[in-house]
Amino acid sequence: MGERTSISNLPPYREMTLRAIEDDAVFETFRIEAELASIYEVVGDSDFLQGFVQNHLDVIGITHPDLLKQIEVAALNELCGSAPVFPTEYGVELSAATARYFKYLADLLYLFKSLAGFDIIEVGGAYGGFSSLVMNTKQAPRSYTIFDLPEVNQLAARYHDRLGVTGVTYKTSNDIAAVEAVSCDLFISTHAISELTRPLQIFYIDKIVRHAKHGYILYNHFFETGRKQNFDIMTVEEFASFIPGARLLTSQPLVIQTDSHHPSTLIFW
């Protein structure tokens, strides 16, 4: 299945992704399949997940409370995949992953005010949960392009089709290998580009990141884990040094630390 390019790019993950694309029954439950849930979902017991959902909604109430008026759009993400959902005070049920995506959207609106008219590129779009939220909300961007593995893009396309999401383009790194640069208004990567090998990180920095007007990167501190697996991954400071005007943040409300072993840093510009 090709060279391993990230910590999560393992055969069981890619094989289950293909099954979710090809098998209707697996697609209906793909968000609770162990090989995918460990990558896509928030893992924990019911009490932890309920608290996770509430915590993220509370932060949205601080950074962009008006977004809570569109929470029904977030609930659309639960129409397939069978992730466990939890009641909220707003009359809808949300999974922890969707609450996290909803909070990311609030972050973007807090930082950049509006996404209307934006051309957005996301590296590591996974099954399309975040892009679905962005494209279904008011003041949606002009375009949204996802870069990921071919089979992951196929899963995202199927998920988007199920939810009626349009306007998303799916690409792999091979699609821009011969291109000098790709510009966009906003570059996004949430816990994805920080898990890629250094050569692929540099590839995306040179091709897209440095040419983006704005950026929102949640950077996992997986470089130590990667080194144990003979992966060369940049530290967050090294990665940010390639981006003019980049700022680093590790505290609330924009960064909620839920994993003490792998804390996150927000890179934004």
C-alpha positions in Angstrom: 0.0 0.0 0.0 3.0 2.3 -0.5 5.5 3.9 1.8 4.4 4.8 5.3 4.4 8.6 5.6 2.8 9.2 9.0 2.5 7.6 12.4 -1.1 6.6 11.7 -0.5 5.3 8.2 -0.6 1.6 9.1 -2.0 -1.3 7.1 -5.0 -2.0 9.5 -6.1 1.7 9.2 -5.9 1.8 5.4 -7.5 -1.7 5.0 -10.5 -0.7 7.3 -10.8 2.6 5.4 -11.2 0.6 2.2 -13.8 -1.7 3.8 -15.8 1.4 4.9 -15.8 2.7 1.3 -16.8 -0.6 -0.2 -19.1 -2.2 2.4 -22.4 -0.4 3.2 -22.7 -2.1 6.6 -19.1 -1.1 7.6 -19.7 2.5 6.4 -22.7 2.8 8.7 -20.5 2.0 11.7 -17.0 3.1 10.6 -16.6 5.6 13.4 -16.7 2.9 16.0 -14.5 0.4 14.1 -11.4 0.0 16.3 -8.9 0.6 13.5 -10.6 3.9 12.6 -12.0 5.1 15.9 -8.5 5.2 17.4 -7.6 7.7 14.6 -10.8 9.7 14.1 -12.6 9.7 17.4 -12.0 10.8 21.0 -11.4 7.7 23.1 -12.7 7.4 26.7 -15.5 6.2 28.9 -19.0 7.7 28.8 -18.4 10.1 31.6 -15.2 11.4 30.0 -16.8 11.8 26.6 -19.9 13.6 28.1 -17.6 16.0 29.9 -15.5 16.5 26.7 -18.6 17.5 24.8 -19.7 19.9 27.5 -16.2 21.4 27.9 -15.9 22.2 24.2 -19.4 23.7 24.0 -18.5 25.9 27.0 -15.4 27.2 25.3 -17.5 28.0 22.2 -19.7 30.0 24.5 -16.6 32.1 25.3 -15.0 32.5 21.9 -17.9 32.6 19.5 -21.3 32.2 21.3 -23.3 33.0 18.1 -22.1 29.8 16.6 -24.1 27.8 19.1 -27.2 29.1 17.2 -26.1 26.8 14.4 -25.5 23.7 16.5 -28.1 21.8 14.5 -25.5 21.9 11.6 -23.0 20.2 13.8 -25.6 17.5 14.7 -25.8 16.6 11.0 -22.3 15.0 11.3 -23.9 12.2 13.3 -26.1 11.0 10.5 -23.8 8.1 9.7 -20.8 6.4 11.3 -22.5 5.4 14.6 -20.2 7.3 16.9 -21.6 7.5 20.5 -23.5 10.8 21.0 -24.4 12.7 24.2 -27.2 15.1 25.0 -26.5 18.8 25.2 -28.4 21.7 26.7 -29.2 22.9 23.1 -31.5 20.0 22.3 -29.2 18.0 20.0 -26.9 15.1 20.6 -23.2 15.3 19.6 -20.3 13.0 19.6 -17.0 14.1 21.2 -15.3 14.3 17.8 -18.1 16.6 16.4 -17.9 18.8 19.5 -14.2 19.1 18.9 -14.7 20.0 15.2 -17.4 22.5 16.2 -14.9 24.1 18.6 -12.3 24.3 15.8 -14.8 26.2 13.7 -15.4 28.6 16.6 -11.6 29.1 16.8 -11.5 30.0 13.1 -14.3 32.5 13.5 -12.7 34.0 16.6 -9.3 34.4 14.8 -10.4 35.4 11.3 -14.0 36.7 11.9 -15.5 35.1 8.8 -14.6 32.4 6.3 -16.9 33.8 3.5 -15.0 34.0 0.2 -12.0 32.0 1.5 -10.2 29.3 -0.4 -9.3 26.7 2.3 -6.8 23.9 2.1 -6.8 21.2 4.8 -4.0 18.6 5.1 -5.4 15.5 6.8 -9.1 15.8 6.2 -9.8 12.3 7.6 -13.4 11.2 7.0 -14.5 14.8 6.3 -16.1 15.7 9.6 -14.6 19.1 10.0 -15.0 20.1 6.3 -18.7 19.1 6.6 -19.2 21.5 9.4 -17.4 24.3 7.7 -19.3 23.9 4.4 -22.7 23.6 6.0 -22.5 26.7 8.2 -23.5 30.2 7.3 -20.8 32.2 5.4 -19.2 29.1 4.0 -15.9 29.5 2.2 -15.6 29.7 -1.6 -13.7 26.5 -1.9 -12.4 23.7 0.4 -9.6 21.3 -0.7 -8.6 18.3 1.3 -5.2 16.6 1.0 -5.0 13.0 2.3 -4.4 9.4 1.3 -6.4 8.3 -1.8 -8.6 5.9 0.2 -9.2 8.3 3.0 -10.3 10.9 0.4 -12.7 8.3 -1.0 -14.2 7.8 2.5 -14.6 11.6 3.0 -16.3 11.9 -0.4 -18.8 9.1 0.5 -19.4 10.8 3.9 -19.9 14.2 2.3 -22.3 12.6 -0.3 -24.3 11.1 2.6 -24.6 14.4 4.3 -25.3 16.4 1.1 -22.1 18.4 1.4 -20.8 19.9 -1.8 -18.0 22.1 -2.9 -15.1 20.0 -1.5 -12.2 18.9 -3.7 -10.0 15.9 -2.8 -6.3 15.7 -3.6 -3.1 13.8 -2.7 0.4 15.2 -2.5 1.1 13.6 -5.9 -1.4 16.1 -7.4 0.8 19.0 -6.7 4.3 17.4 -7.0 5.0 19.3 -10.2 3.5 22.6 -9.1 5.8 25.3 -7.7 3.3 26.7 -5.2 -0.4 26.5 -4.2 -1.9 29.6 -2.6 -4.9 29.8 -0.3 -6.6 32.1 2.1 -6.5 29.6 5.0 -4.4 26.5 5.6 -5.7 24.0 8.2 -4.3 20.9 9.7 -5.6 19.5 13.0 -3.3 16.9 14.4 -2.3 15.6 11.0 0.7 17.5 9.6 2.5 17.0 12.9 2.4 13.3 12.4 3.9 13.3 9.0 7.5 12.4 8.2 9.9 15.3 7.8 10.2 15.1 4.0 6.4 15.3 3.6 6.2 18.1 6.2 8.8 20.1 4.2 6.9 19.3 1.0 3.7 20.8 2.3 5.6 23.8 3.8 7.2 24.6 0.5 4.1 23.9 -1.7 1.3 25.4 0.4 1.9 26.4 4.0 4.4 29.3 3.3 2.0 30.6 0.6 -1.1 30.7 2.8 -2.5 34.0 3.9 -3.7 32.6 7.2 -3.1 29.3 9.0 -4.5 27.2 11.8 -2.4 24.2 12.7 -2.9 22.1 15.8 0.4 20.4 16.3 0.7 17.2 18.3 3.9 16.6 20.1 4.3 13.3 18.5 7.9 13.9 17.4 9.2 12.0 20.4 6.9 9.0 19.6 8.0 9.2 16.0 11.6 9.1 16.8 11.1 5.9 18.8 9.6 4.4 15.6 12.5 5.7 13.5 10.4 8.6 12.2 12.0 12.0 11.7 9.3 14.6 12.6 9.9 18.3 13.3 9.3 19.8 16.6 6.6 22.4 16.7 9.2 25.2 17.1 11.1 24.0 14.0 8.0 23.7 12.0 6.8 27.2 13.0 10.1 28.7 12.1 9.4 28.2 8.4 6.2 30.4 8.6 6.6 34.2 8.6 4.6 35.7 11.4 3.6 32.4 13.0 2.5 32.6 16.6 2.4 29.7 19.1 -0.3 29.1 21.7 -0.8 26.3 24.2 -3.5 27.6 26.6 -7.3 27.9 26.6 -9.6 29.0 25.2 -8.0 28.2 21.8 -6.2 25.1 22.9 -7.8 22.5 25.2 -5.3 20.1 26.5 -6.9 16.6 26.9 -3.8 14.4 26.6 -1.0 15.1 29.0 1.3 12.6 27.2 0.8 14.3 23.8 0.0 18.0 24.4 -0.9 20.2 21.5 0.3 23.6 20.3 -1.7 25.9 18.1 0.3 27.5 15.2 -1.6 30.4 13.7 -0.9 33.4 11.5 
